[in-house]
Amino acid sequence: MDAYDEGSRARQLPDGPDGSLPEGPASAGPTPDSTPSTDQESTDQESTDQESTDQESTDQESTDQESTDQESVPPQPASQAPTAQAPDALAPAPDAQASTADPPVPVPTPTFTGIASLPLRSQVVAALALAVVAVVACVHLGMVFLHVAPSNTVTKQHGRAIDDWIYPEFEQNWKLFAPNPLQQNIDVQVRAQVRGKDGGITETGWYDLSALDGAAIDGNLLPSHTQQNELRRAWDFYIGTHDNENRPVGLRGDLSQRYLRRIVLLRLDRQGAGDKGAVVESVQIRSRTTNVLPPKWSEEKVSDTPVLRELPWWTVPEEDVTDARTVASAG
């Protein structure tokens, strides 16, 4: 107040009649109390300067921090340098966030192989074919079992059907695996009655056909199937279709007799039975069976006397003679 009273710039304000300030435009001026003092201005100036200083310090710290961060980031190639973006672009969009996530694992498509890879119609055909093969295999196994099994009710009632299925392709011989395998030597022999050119009938001696086959096999590295098995299988075929009285059993008995007769006729023609131009009228076949002697260290006792089985004389039809000569000339 003293500054305002004593200063050259101090002015006096007239008092009103009652000592109050006059109303009117003059009252709009500042009052001595409302006029800011120099101290107040200094204080305000200092506050402003302090705030500016603090703001500058804060800005400087921010600048230093940015410089430090910038120095800590390794330099990137120009192709990978970040581009300036607007503030709104800094926040990734939902699609961008989804794209940065791991890609979904693809579900493997099942791969079908074999019958499943075929079309439906082909699958049906293949299934039917497999079913037919399975049924035929089961029937075949059943027939073979009944053929080798001991005599029973089924084989007695359906023996002919079983034989028709087995013979001749699927014939079974289990002698090799029997508890007492075959221990005999069987020789098939034949003799014939031959009519010569003069019309006379002569009888030949016994031809040991098995011994002739054995002689042809000895020393032969590659013996033929005919030399090894033809005569033996023909004799086994005959024995299996005839009883002990040489009577045929079933229709296959006559077939086995004819088959054996033609084989011996062919062998007689090879051996030149009778004179040149002679004709075989009838033949007789027999088997000579001899037991194989056991080794010296064995205590088993067997007979060494041969056992003969003679078949009746068979008249030779003209067609058999013709066929035998045809085969002999072709061979």
C-alpha positions in Angstrom: 0.0 0.0 0.0 2.9 2.3 0.7 4.1 1.9 -2.8 0.8 3.0 -4.1 0.5 5.9 -1.7 3.9 7.3 -2.1 4.8 6.6 -5.6 4.7 9.2 -8.3 2.1 7.1 -10.1 -0.2 6.8 -7.1 -3.5 8.5 -7.6 -6.2 9.5 -5.3 -9.7 8.3 -5.7 -12.5 10.6 -4.7 -14.7 9.4 -1.9 -18.4 9.4 -2.2 -20.7 11.4 -0.1 -20.9 8.7 2.4 -17.3 7.7 2.2 -17.9 4.8 -0.2 -16.6 4.4 -3.7 -18.6 6.1 -6.3 -20.7 4.0 -8.6 -20.5 4.1 -12.3 -17.8 3.5 -14.8 -15.1 4.6 -12.5 -15.9 1.7 -10.2 -14.9 -0.7 -12.9 -11.2 0.1 -12.4 -9.0 -2.0 -10.2 -9.0 -1.4 -6.6 -5.8 -1.1 -4.6 -6.4 -4.6 -3.2 -7.0 -6.1 -6.6 -3.9 -4.7 -8.3 -1.2 -7.3 -8.4 1.9 -6.5 -6.5 5.5 -6.9 -7.7 6.1 -9.8 -5.2 3.1 -11.7 -6.5 4.3 -11.2 -10.1 7.7 -12.5 -9.1 6.3 -15.5 -7.4 4.1 -16.3 -10.5 7.1 -15.8 -12.8 9.2 -18.2 -10.6 6.5 -20.8 -10.7 6.2 -20.5 -14.5 10.0 -20.8 -14.8 10.1 -23.8 -12.5 7.4 -25.6 -14.5 9.2 -24.8 -17.7 12.4 -26.2 -16.2 10.6 -29.4 -15.0 9.0 -29.8 -18.5 12.4 -29.4 -20.2 13.9 -32.0 -17.8 11.1 -34.4 -18.5 11.5 -33.9 -22.3 15.2 -34.3 -22.0 14.8 -37.6 -20.1 12.4 -38.8 -22.7 14.8 -37.9 -25.4 17.6 -39.7 -23.7 15.5 -42.7 -23.1 14.5 -42.8 -26.8 18.1 -42.5 -27.8 19.1 -45.3 -25.5 16.3 -47.5 -26.9 17.3 -46.6 -30.5 20.9 -47.5 -29.8 19.9 -50.9 -28.2 17.9 -51.9 -31.4 20.2 -53.6 -33.9 20.2 -52.1 -37.4 17.9 -53.8 -39.9 18.2 -54.1 -43.6 16.4 -51.6 -45.7 14.0 -54.3 -46.9 13.1 -55.0 -43.2 13.2 -51.4 -41.9 9.9 -50.5 -40.2 7.8 -47.9 -41.9 6.2 -45.0 -40.3 2.6 -45.6 -39.4 -0.2 -43.5 -38.1 -1.0 -43.9 -34.4 -4.2 -45.8 -35.3 -2.2 -48.2 -37.5 0.1 -49.2 -34.6 -2.5 -51.4 -33.1 -2.8 -54.6 -35.2 -6.2 -55.4 -36.6 -8.0 -58.5 -35.5 -7.1 -60.2 -38.9 -3.5 -59.2 -38.5 -3.4 -60.8 -35.0 -5.0 -63.9 -36.4 -2.4 -64.1 -39.2 0.5 -63.9 -36.8 -0.8 -67.0 -34.9 0.3 -70.6 -35.7 -1.3 -71.9 -38.9 -3.9 -74.7 -38.5 -2.6 -78.2 -38.7 -4.0 -79.9 -41.8 -6.1 -83.0 -41.2 -4.6 -85.9 -43.2 -7.0 -87.4 -45.7 -7.4 -91.2 -45.1 -5.8 -93.3 -47.9 -7.6 -96.6 -48.7 -5.7 -99.6 -50.2 -6.7 -103.0 -51.4 -10.4 -103.7 -52.0 -11.4 -100.5 -50.2 -9.8 -98.4 -52.9 -12.0 -99.9 -55.6 -15.4 -98.5 -56.7 -18.4 -99.9 -55.0 -19.4 -102.2 -57.8 -15.9 -103.6 -58.0 -15.9 -104.1 -54.2 -19.1 -106.2 -54.5 -17.6 -108.3 -57.3 -14.4 -108.9 -55.4 -16.3 -109.8 -52.2 -18.4 -112.3 -54.1 -15.3 -113.8 -55.7 -13.5 -114.2 -52.3 -16.7 -115.8 -50.9 -16.8 -118.3 -53.7 -13.1 -119.1 -53.3 -13.5 -119.5 -49.6 -16.5 -121.9 -50.0 -14.6 -124.0 -52.6 -11.6 -124.2 -50.4 -13.6 -125.3 -47.4 -15.4 -128.0 -49.5 -12.1 -129.3 -50.9 -10.5 -129.5 -47.4 -13.6 -131.4 -46.2 -13.4 -133.8 -49.1 -9.7 -134.5 -48.6 -10.3 -135.1 -44.9 -13.1 -137.5 -45.5 -10.9 -139.3 -48.1 -8.0 -139.9 -45.8 -10.1 -140.4 -42.6 -11.1 -143.9 -41.4 -14.4 -145.3 -42.7 -17.4 -143.6 -41.1 -21.1 -143.0 -41.8 -20.4 -140.0 -44.1 -17.9 -141.9 -46.3 -20.2 -144.9 -46.4 -23.2 -142.9 -47.7 -21.3 -140.4 -49.9 -18.1 -142.4 -50.8 -18.8 -142.2 -54.5 -19.1 -138.4 -54.5 -15.9 -138.1 -52.4 -14.0 -140.3 -54.9 -15.3 -138.3 -57.9 -14.0 -135.2 -56.3 -10.6 -136.6 -55.3 -9.6 -138.8 -58.2 -7.5 -138.4 -60.2 -6.2 -134.9 -59.5 -6.2 -134.9 -55.7 -5.3 -138.4 -54.9 -3.6 -138.7 -51.5 -1.0 -141.2 -50.4 0.0 -141.0 -46.8 2.3 -144.1 -46.7 5.4 -142.0 -46.3 4.0 -140.4 -43.1 2.4 -143.6 -41.7 3.8 -145.0 -38.4 4.9 -148.1 -40.4 5.8 -146.8 -43.9 6.0 -149.1 -46.9 8.9 -151.5 -46.5 8.4 -153.7 -49.5 9.6 -154.0 -53.1 6.9 -154.6 -55.6 7.7 -155.8 -59.1 5.1 -155.8 -61.8 5.6 -158.6 -64.3 3.6 -159.6 -67.5 3.5 -162.4 -69.9 1.5 -162.8 -73.1 0.0 -165.2 -75.6 1.0 -164.2 -79.1 -0.4 -165.3 -82.4 2.2 -165.7 -85.1 2.0 -165.4 -88.8 1.3 -169.1 -89.2 -1.6 -168.7 -86.9 -0.1 -170.6 -84.0 -0.3 -169.3 -80.4 2.8 -169.1 -78.3 3.2 -168.1 -74.7 6.1 -165.8 -73.7 8.0 -165.8 -70.5 7.6 -163.3 -67.7 8.9 -159.8 -68.4 9.9 -157.9 -65.2 8.7 -154.4 -66.2 9.7 -152.9 -62.9 13.3 -154.2 -63.2 13.5 -152.8 -66.8 12.4 -149.3 -65.4 15.0 -149.6 -62.6 17.7 -150.4 -65.1 16.8 -147.4 -67.2 16.9 -145.1 -64.1 20.3 -146.3 -62.7 23.0 -144.0 -63.9 20.5 -141.5 -65.4 20.8 -138.0 -63.9 17.4 -137.0 -65.4 15.1 -140.0 -65.5 11.7 -139.4 -67.1 8.5 -139.4 -65.2 7.3 -142.4 -67.2 10.3 -144.5 -66.1 9.8 -143.6 -62.4 6.1 -143.5 -61.8 3.9 -144.7 -64.8 3.9 -148.4 -64.1 3.9 -148.0 -60.3 1.0 -145.6 -60.3 -1.0 -147.8 -62.7 -0.6 -150.8 -60.4 -1.6 -148.8 -57.3 -4.6 -147.5 -59.2 -5.7 -151.1 -60.0 -5.2 -152.3 -56.5 -7.2 -149.4 -55.0 -10.2 -150.1 -57.3 -10.4 -153.9 -57.0 -10.9 -156.3 -54.1 -8.8 -159.3 -53.1 -10.7 -161.4 -55.6 -9.8 -159.0 -58.4 -13.3 -157.8 -58.8 -13.8 -154.2 -59.7 -15.3 -151.8 -57.1 -17.3 -149.1 -58.8 -16.9 -147.6 -62.3 -13.3 -146.8 -61.8 -12.4 -150.5 -61.6 -12.9 -151.0 -65.4 -11.0 -147.8 -66.1 -8.0 -148.9 -64.1 -8.0 -152.3 -65.8 -7.9 -150.8 -69.2 -5.3 -148.3 -68.3 -2.9 -151.0 -66.9 -3.5 -153.3 -69.9 -2.6 -150.6 -72.4 0.7 -149.8 -70.5 1.8 -153.4 -70.5 0.9 -153.8 -74.2 3.1 -150.8 -75.0 6.0 -152.3 -73.0 5.6 -155.7 -74.7 5.8 -154.0 -78.1 9.0 -152.2 -77.1 10.5 -155.5 -76.0 9.5 -157.2 -79.3 7.4 -159.9 -77.7 6.8 -162.7 -80.2 8.1 -162.8 -83.8 8.0 -159.9 -86.2 4.4 -159.4 -87.2 3.0 -161.3 -84.3 -0.1 -160.1 -82.6 -0.7 -160.2 -78.8 -4.0 -162.0 -78.1 -4.1 -161.9 -74.3 -1.9 -160.9 -71.4 -1.5 -161.9 -67.7 -0.1 -159.5 -65.0 1.2 -160.4 -61.6 3.0 -158.7 -58.8 5.9 -160.0 -56.9 6.2 -158.5 -53.4 9.4 -158.9 -51.3 9.9 -157.5 -47.9 12.9 -155.2 -47.3 15.2 -157.0 -44.9 15.9 -155.0 -41.6 19.4 -154.0 -40.8 21.7 -156.4 -39.0 21.5 -154.6 -35.6 17.7 -154.8 -35.6 15.9 -157.6 -33.8 12.9 -157.4 -36.2 12.2 -160.6 -38.1 10.5 -160.6 -41.5 9.9 -163.2 -44.2 12.1 -163.0 -47.2 9.8 -165.3 -49.3 8.2 -163.4 -52.3 4.4 -163.1 -52.3 2.8 -163.4 -55.8 -0.5 -162.0 -56.8 -1.6 -163.2 -60.3 -4.4 -161.6 -62.2 -6.6 -163.5 -64.7 -5.8 -163.6 -68.4 -7.2 -160.5 -70.2 -8.2 -160.7 -73.8 -6.7 -157.8 -75.7 -9.1 -155.8 -77.9 -8.0 -154.8 -81.4 -8.3 -151.1 -80.5 -5.8 -151.5 -77.6 -3.3 -153.2 -79.9 -3.7 -150.4 -82.5 -3.3 -147.7 -79.9 -0.2 -149.3 -78.4 1.4 -149.5 -81.9 0.5 -145.9 -82.6 2.1 -144.7 -79.4 5.2 -146.9 -79.9 5.7 -145.5 -83.4 5.3 -141.9 -82.3 7.8 -142.4 -79.4 
